[in-house]
């Protein structure tokens, strides 16, 4: 087939000439450079070939709020004319040898915000941020489905096997934090008539100031909507798999609680989750028992009627521990929910309730799922301490045990703050996503959360994108620009992650 090498000849010439390494201000001890013959300017050819090609992806450090680069900016960076980057490191498989190893590039971009890397798409991992190129993306909900449309395709070095990357095997999981449908949420949606979908209508927002002080001594952001209504719903709807934590029972005999810490939800409000594209909820939390065992059973029945899958609670201990199954992009995915906060509401052989986070049980559950077989196992634990971003030692130990038992990704809840992130044996752990829909006005941290968008290539997590949120009108999450007002949310998560004791 005909392929158009957009920018490939220039990049190959730079790699062969060593010009990429010349842009390095500080030598990299892991860097290997080719010889430096005269750079020849070659026209970008249009050719028919069966030679293997590789999509090269610009990458920066994981915590960077940069989201994209243009071809012109990339070419300027490669020739030392882009002030944002002091050096560019290019991985191998290009003709003429490699300028740096993928591992060295990943370490370098995370160590220095002025370093830009170019990695083969198959070498992109969750610890770096893959950038869009000319507005096109290979990861996330809006990814390209045809690799031939990527702007930077280069011929593979003869005899070198290109790292595998099949767009048809790529899929996304989008997860939000705590969703609570009582108190102010019920007041806005039902008593004031805004409707269940109002909660999911949020677009983008800006923070115009801070007010002081709450009863807890915290500051609250002053927020205004800035447009793109429905962007939050689109983020969930466009995902291949969308999940949230449903923080309480939805029952026919619900009661509105204007205040307090007992929740019961109007089942009609569950339609908002369905309409937003939420596929599965975890109901393993310290509020699912607020209406007793019968409330657990009725919540499950109401979710079933809407076609929303659920994990983490059931009619008995066996069903509470059962996974929800999905098949996406040829991958079998099992999701589990566990609660470590309120063991009094755990299910027993004869009583409905939640699944407890007990090591002997989750080891058996995850092993059985892997034997089924599950290609991907997602664990949704409700754990930790409220109003802090620091996980306790027990949580850290549980992450190791869950990873060893077969968890691919761990997405936590309960603290009401967006928490730290770490990789445990390459498996992403997000200790808490904070609040998604929750009228908890204690501080900035309780009205700001994060929606996480994880891209998998087959069974492998390849990218983690963070979408910071803030509550508008007390009940509606809106997105914050990561490089703007959302940077404060990401910075808090970064600091919490850096504070984690080394394993």
C-alpha positions in Angstrom: 0.0 0.0 0.0 1.1 3.6 -0.5 2.5 5.2 2.6 3.4 8.8 3.1 6.4 9.4 5.4 5.4 12.6 7.1 8.5 14.0 8.6 10.2 10.5 8.6 13.0 11.4 6.3 14.1 14.4 8.3 13.9 12.4 11.6 15.9 9.5 10.0 18.6 12.0 8.7 18.9 13.6 12.2 19.2 10.2 13.8 21.9 9.0 11.4 23.8 12.3 11.6 23.8 12.5 15.4 22.1 15.9 15.3 19.6 14.7 17.9 22.4 14.0 20.3 24.0 17.4 19.5 20.9 19.1 21.0 21.8 17.5 24.4 23.1 20.2 26.7 24.1 17.7 29.4 25.5 14.3 28.4 23.4 11.3 29.3 25.5 8.4 30.7 23.0 5.9 29.2 23.0 7.6 25.8 24.5 5.9 22.8 25.0 8.1 19.7 25.7 7.3 16.1 28.6 8.8 14.1 28.0 12.3 12.7 28.2 12.5 9.0 27.0 15.5 7.0 23.2 16.0 7.3 21.5 15.6 4.0 18.1 17.3 3.5 15.9 14.7 1.8 12.4 15.3 0.3 9.6 13.5 2.1 8.8 10.7 -0.3 5.6 9.0 -1.2 6.3 5.4 -1.8 4.9 1.9 -1.9 6.7 -0.4 0.4 6.3 -3.5 2.5 9.2 -2.4 4.9 8.0 -2.5 8.5 7.3 0.9 9.9 7.1 2.3 13.4 5.0 5.1 14.8 7.3 7.3 16.9 5.6 9.1 19.8 6.8 12.3 21.6 6.8 11.8 25.3 7.4 13.9 28.4 7.4 13.2 32.1 4.2 11.7 33.6 3.4 14.7 35.7 3.7 17.2 32.8 0.6 19.2 32.0 1.8 19.5 28.4 -0.7 17.6 26.2 0.6 18.0 22.6 3.2 19.2 20.2 3.1 20.1 16.5 5.3 18.7 13.7 6.9 22.2 13.4 7.6 22.3 17.1 9.0 18.8 17.1 11.4 19.6 14.2 12.5 22.7 15.9 13.2 20.7 19.1 15.2 18.1 17.1 17.4 20.9 15.7 17.8 22.8 18.9 15.5 25.6 18.0 12.6 25.0 20.5 13.2 26.9 23.7 10.9 24.6 25.7 13.2 21.7 25.3 17.0 21.7 25.9 17.4 18.2 24.6 15.7 15.5 22.6 16.4 11.8 23.1 15.4 9.4 20.3 15.0 5.7 20.8 16.3 3.0 18.5 14.9 1.1 15.5 15.7 4.0 13.2 18.3 3.5 10.5 21.7 4.4 11.8 21.3 3.0 15.3 19.8 4.3 18.5 20.5 7.5 20.3 19.2 6.3 23.6 17.4 3.3 25.1 13.7 3.5 25.9 14.4 3.0 29.6 16.9 5.8 29.6 14.4 8.1 27.8 11.6 7.4 30.2 13.9 8.2 33.2 15.3 11.3 31.5 11.9 12.9 30.7 10.7 12.3 34.2 13.9 13.8 35.7 13.9 17.0 33.5 10.9 18.8 32.1 13.1 20.3 29.4 13.8 16.9 27.9 11.6 15.6 25.1 11.7 11.9 24.1 10.7 10.0 21.0 9.7 6.5 21.6 8.3 3.7 19.4 4.6 3.5 20.2 5.1 0.0 21.6 7.6 1.3 24.1 5.2 3.9 25.6 4.4 3.0 29.3 2.3 4.4 32.0 5.2 6.3 33.7 5.5 8.8 30.8 3.0 11.2 29.1 2.5 10.5 25.4 1.8 13.7 23.6 -0.6 14.3 20.7 1.1 15.2 17.4 -0.6 17.8 15.2 -3.7 17.2 17.4 -3.7 13.4 16.8 -3.5 10.9 19.5 -2.6 7.2 19.7 -4.0 6.9 23.3 -7.2 7.8 25.1 -10.8 7.8 24.0 -10.0 10.0 21.0 -7.2 7.8 19.7 -6.6 7.0 16.0 -7.9 3.6 15.0 -5.7 3.5 11.9 -1.9 3.7 12.6 -1.3 4.8 9.0 -2.8 8.1 9.8 -0.2 8.9 12.5 2.0 11.9 11.4 5.4 10.3 12.3 5.9 6.9 10.7 9.5 5.8 10.2 11.0 2.7 8.6 12.2 0.1 11.0 15.9 -0.7 11.0 16.5 -3.8 8.9 16.6 -6.9 10.9 15.0 -5.2 14.0 11.7 -6.4 15.2 9.4 -3.4 15.9 7.7 -3.3 19.3 4.2 -4.6 18.9 1.3 -2.1 18.8 -2.1 -3.0 17.3 -4.7 -0.2 17.4 -7.5 -2.8 17.2 -6.2 -4.2 20.6 -6.3 -0.8 22.2 -9.1 0.2 24.6 -9.8 2.7 27.4 -11.0 2.5 31.0 -12.4 5.7 32.5 -13.0 5.8 36.3 -14.5 8.4 38.5 -14.5 8.7 42.3 -17.3 8.8 44.8 -20.9 9.3 43.6 -23.4 10.2 46.3 -27.1 10.9 45.3 -28.6 12.2 48.6 -28.5 15.6 50.4 -27.8 18.5 48.0 -27.7 16.2 45.0 -31.3 15.1 45.6 -32.4 18.7 46.4 -31.0 20.0 43.0 -32.1 17.1 40.8 -35.5 16.3 42.3 -36.8 19.0 44.5 -35.5 21.8 42.3 -36.3 19.8 39.1 -32.9 19.8 37.4 -33.1 16.1 36.7 -30.8 13.1 36.9 -28.8 14.0 33.9 -27.9 17.5 35.3 -25.2 15.8 37.4 -23.4 14.7 34.3 -23.9 17.8 32.1 -20.7 19.4 33.3 -18.2 20.9 30.8 -15.2 22.9 31.7 -14.9 25.3 34.6 -12.5 28.0 35.9 -11.6 28.9 39.4 -11.8 32.7 39.9 -10.8 32.8 43.6 -10.9 31.2 47.0 -13.3 31.8 49.9 -12.4 31.3 53.5 -13.2 29.5 55.7 -15.3 26.4 56.1 -16.3 24.9 59.4 -13.3 22.6 59.0 -11.0 25.5 58.4 -10.5 24.9 54.7 -10.8 27.2 51.7 -13.2 26.6 48.9 -12.7 27.6 45.2 -15.0 30.1 43.6 -16.0 28.5 40.4 -17.7 29.4 37.1 -18.5 27.3 34.1 -16.5 28.1 31.0 -18.3 26.1 28.3 -18.3 22.7 26.5 -21.3 21.4 28.4 -21.4 17.6 28.4 -17.7 17.1 28.3 -17.8 15.0 31.5 -20.5 12.8 30.1 -18.6 12.4 26.9 -15.5 11.3 28.8 -17.4 8.4 30.4 -19.6 7.7 27.4 -16.7 7.5 24.9 -14.7 5.0 27.1 -14.8 1.3 26.3 -15.4 0.7 30.0 -16.6 3.3 32.6 -16.7 2.8 36.3 -17.5 4.8 39.5 -18.0 4.2 43.2 -21.7 4.4 44.1 -21.6 5.6 47.7 -24.9 4.3 49.1 -28.1 2.3 48.6 -30.8 3.2 46.0 -34.2 2.0 47.3 -37.9 2.5 46.7 -38.5 3.6 50.3 -35.6 6.1 50.1 -35.6 9.1 52.4 -34.1 12.5 51.6 -31.4 13.4 54.2 -30.7 17.2 53.9 -27.7 16.7 56.2 -26.0 13.9 57.9 -23.9 10.8 57.1 -26.7 8.4 56.4 -27.6 8.1 52.7 -30.4 6.6 50.7 -30.9 7.3 47.0 -33.9 7.8 44.8 -33.5 4.9 42.3 -34.7 7.3 39.5 -31.3 9.1 39.8 -29.5 5.9 38.7 -30.7 6.7 35.2 -28.2 9.5 35.1 -25.3 7.0 35.5 -26.8 4.9 32.7 -27.2 7.8 30.4 -23.7 9.0 31.1 -22.4 5.6 29.9 -21.3 4.2 33.3 -21.0 0.5 32.7 -20.2 -0.8 36.2 -20.3 0.6 39.8 -18.6 -0.7 42.9 -20.9 -0.7 45.8 -18.3 -2.0 48.3 -18.2 1.0 50.6 -19.1 2.1 54.1 -22.5 3.5 53.1 -24.0 0.6 51.1 -25.4 -0.8 54.3 -27.2 2.4 55.3 -30.5 0.8 54.5 -29.6 -2.6 55.9 -29.2 -5.9 54.1 -32.5 -5.5 52.3 -31.3 -2.2 50.9 -28.2 -3.9 49.4 -30.5 -6.4 47.6 -32.8 -3.8 46.3 -29.9 -1.6 45.1 -28.6 -4.6 43.1 -32.1 -5.2 41.6 -32.4 -1.6 40.6 -29.0 -1.6 39.0 -29.8 -4.8 37.2 -33.0 -3.3 35.7 -30.9 -0.5 34.2 -28.2 -2.7 32.9 -25.5 -1.3 35.1 -23.1 -4.0 36.3 -22.1 -4.0 40.0 -19.3 -5.4 42.1 -18.5 -5.5 45.8 -21.8 -6.4 47.4 -24.3 -9.1 47.1 -27.0 -11.3 48.6 -24.4 -13.3 50.4 -20.6 -13.5 50.7 -20.2 -15.5 47.5 -22.1 -13.1 45.3 -20.6 -10.1 47.0 -17.1 -11.3 46.0 -18.1 -12.2 42.4 -16.5 -10.2 39.6 -18.2 -8.3 36.8 -17.0 -9.6 33.4 -16.5 -7.6 30.2 -14.9 -8.5 26.9 -13.3 -5.6 25.1 -10.8 -5.6 22.2 -10.5 -9.4 22.6 -9.6 -9.1 26.3 -11.6 -10.7 29.1 -11.8 -8.2 32.0 -12.8 -9.0 35.5 -13.6 -6.3 38.1 -13.8 -6.7 41.8 -14.9 -4.4 44.6 -13.9 -4.7 48.3 -14.6 -2.6 51.4 -12.0 -2.2 54.2 -13.8 0.5 56.1 -16.9 -1.0 57.6 -16.6 -4.7 58.2 -19.9 -4.7 60.2 -21.7 -4.5 56.8 -19.8 -7.4 55.2 -21.9 -10.1 53.7 -22.1 -13.5 55.3 -23.3 -16.9 54.0 -26.9 -15.8 54.9 -26.8 -12.1 55.0 -26.5 -9.5 52.2 -23.7 -7.0 52.4 -20.3 -5.9 51.1 -17.2 -7.9 50.2 -14.5 -7.4 52.8 -10.9 -6.7 51.8 -9.6 -9.9 53.4 -6.4 -11.3 52.0 -7.4 -14.9 52.0 -10.6 -14.1 50.2 -9.2 -11.7 47.5 -6.3 -14.0 46.8 -8.7 -16.8 46.0 -11.0 -14.5 44.0 -8.3 -13.1 41.8 -6.7 -16.5 41.3 -10.0 -17.9 40.2 -10.5 -15.0 37.8 -7.0 -15.5 36.3 -7.8 -19.2 35.8 -11.1 -18.4 34.1 -9.1 -16.8 32.4 -9.1 -13.1 32.8 -6.6 -11.1 30.8 -7.1 -8.0 32.9 -8.2 -7.8 36.6 -9.3 -4.4 38.0 -9.6 -4.1 41.8 -11.7 -1.3 43.3 -10.9 -1.1 47.1 -12.7 1.2 49.5 -10.0 1.9 52.1 -7.7 4.3 53.9 -8.4 7.4 56.0 -10.7 10.3 55.1 -9.5 13.8 54.4 -5.9 12.9 53.7 -3.8 11.9 50.7 -1.4 9.7 52.6 -2.2 6.0 52.4 -1.6 4.1 55.6 1.0 1.3 55.8 -1.7 -1.4 55.6 -2.8 0.0 52.2 0.7 -0.1 50.9 1.0 -3.8 52.0 -2.4 -4.5 50.4 -1.3 -3.1 47.1 1.7 -5.5 47.0 -0.6 -8.4 47.9 -3.2 -7.5 45.3 -0.6 -7.1 42.6 1.0 -10.4 43.5 -2.5 -12.0 43.5 -3.1 -10.9 39.9 -4.5 -7.3 40.0 -3.6 -5.4 36.8 -4.9 -2.0 38.0 -6.0 -0.9 41.5 -8.4 2.1 41.7 -9.2 3.2 45.3 -11.8 5.4 47.0 -13.0 6.6 50.4 -10.5 9.4 51.4 -12.5 12.1 49.5 -9.2 13.5 48.3 -7.4 12.7 45.0 -4.5 10.6 46.2 -1.1 9.4 45.2 -0.2 7.1 42.3 2.5 4.5 42.1 3.4 1.5 40.0 3.7 -1.8 41.8 5.6 -4.3 39.6 4.4 -2.2 36.6 0.8 -2.2 37.8 -0.9 1.2 38.3 -2.2 2.0 41.8 -4.4 5.1 42.3 -5.1 5.2 46.0 -8.1 7.5 45.7 -9.8 9.4 42.9 -11.5 11.7 45.4 -15.1 12.9 45.0 -16.9 12.9 41.7 -20.4 13.8 42.7 -20.5 14.6 46.4 -21.6 17.8 48.3 -18.7 17.7 50.7 -17.6 21.3 51.2 -14.8 20.9 53.7 -11.9 22.2 51.6 -10.5 22.5 48.1 -9.5 18.9 48.2 -13.1 17.7 48.8 -14.7 19.6 45.9 -11.9 18.8 43.5 -11.2 15.3 42.3 -9.9 13.5 39.3 -11.2 11.3 36.5 -8.6 8.8 35.3 -8.5 7.6 31.7 -6.3 4.5 31.3 -5.4 3.2 27.8 -4.6 -0.5 27.5 -2.8 -2.2 24.6 -4.3 -5.7 24.9 -3.8 -6.6 28.6 -1.0 -4.0 29.2 -1.8 -0.6 30.7 0.1 1.8 28.5 -1.1 5.3 29.4 -2.7 7.1 32.4 -4.4 10.4 31.7 -5.6 12.6 34.6 -8.6 14.8 34.2 -9.0 17.1 37.2 -12.5 18.1 38.2 -14.2 20.7 40.4 -17.8 20.9 41.6 -20.1 23.6 40.1 -23.4 24.4 41.8 -22.2 22.1 44.6 -23.3 19.0 42.8 -22.0 18.9 39.2 -18.5 17.9 38.4 -16.8 20.0 35.7 -13.3 19.5 34.1 -10.4 21.8 34.8 -7.7 22.4 32.3 -4.6 20.4 33.5 -2.3 23.2 32.5 -4.5 25.8 34.0 -6.6 25.7 37.2 -6.4 21.9 37.2 -2.6 22.0 37.7 -3.2 22.5 41.5 -5.0 19.1 41.7 -2.3 17.4 39.8 0.4 19.0 41.9 -1.2 17.8 45.0 -1.3 14.2 43.6 2.3 14.6 42.6 3.4 15.7 46.0 1.5 12.9 47.7 3.1 10.4 45.3 6.6 11.7 45.9 6.0 11.4 49.7 5.3 7.7 49.5 8.1 5.8 51.3 10.2 3.9 48.9 9.5 0.2 48.8 
